[in-house]
């Protein structure tokens, strides 16, 4: 469980059970304002119980503006490793149980995201780095809309839009005319 100290601005650490074992989350500082319904966390580090880093976040700001929950994160660095045919390392950090559907609408804004990808399931090993300068996602229950500007080393930059409607229909839109997709595949 999470035990927050009465004196914010101090380092916190907690662990929880993930699908792949223990997940350890550290944060350098936090501030919670129960009157304004906001929280600010700086220096988040998410690792496996064995010390393998899943992600880090420089700053996270949360606000509950009834009925909508807003989240803004800046300076995210994620490590994604393919560990099976359809399995990735970050899935090991996901909670054991699936949370119930929420009736709370949400808006998430991410800036300055970098993703290191490693696929060594079968030769040759594919290693690449992607960047997202800005990502916005909003939704409610099973419906959401995502807009992002992506850049993948050796591939190029392109916009991405993903929508999932109430019927579960997924729409993915992008403009790949300037992308060099061959370099994103193992050679």
C-alpha positions, 0 to 999 in steps of 0.5 A: 500500500501507499503511505504518504507522509504528512510532510510533502517535499520528501522522497517517497517509495512504495512497492506493489504487485505487478503481473511480473512480480514486485514493482517499485516506484520512487518519487523525489518530491510530492505536494498534495493540495486537498483543497484545490484537489491537485497533486504534483510529483517530481522525479518518478522512477518505476522499476521491477523488483530486480531493478530493471527500469520501466519508466521515469517521469520528471514531473507529474501534475494531477487535478480533479476538476469535477467531474474530469481528472486531468493529468500532465506529465513532462519528461517521460523516458520509457524502456520497452523490451519485447520479451515474447511473441506478443509480450512486452516488458512494461506489461510486467508492471501492470496491476494484477487485477483489472480495475473496474470501468470508471465513469470519470472522464479524463484528459491526459497531456504528455510532453517530451516523451522518449521511448527506447525499444529493444526486440531481441526475441529473434535475430537480428536484434532491433533497437530503436528510439522514438520521441513524442513531442506532445501527446493528448488523450481524453476519454470516458469508460471504453471510449478515447481519442489520442493525438500525438506527434511521433518521431522515430530515429531513422524512420521520420516524424509523423502525426498519429490519431487513434480513436476507440468508440463505444462499439469498440471500433478502432480508427488509426490515422496517420500520414506516413508519406515522409516516413522511411518504414523499412528502417523500423523492421529487422533487416 
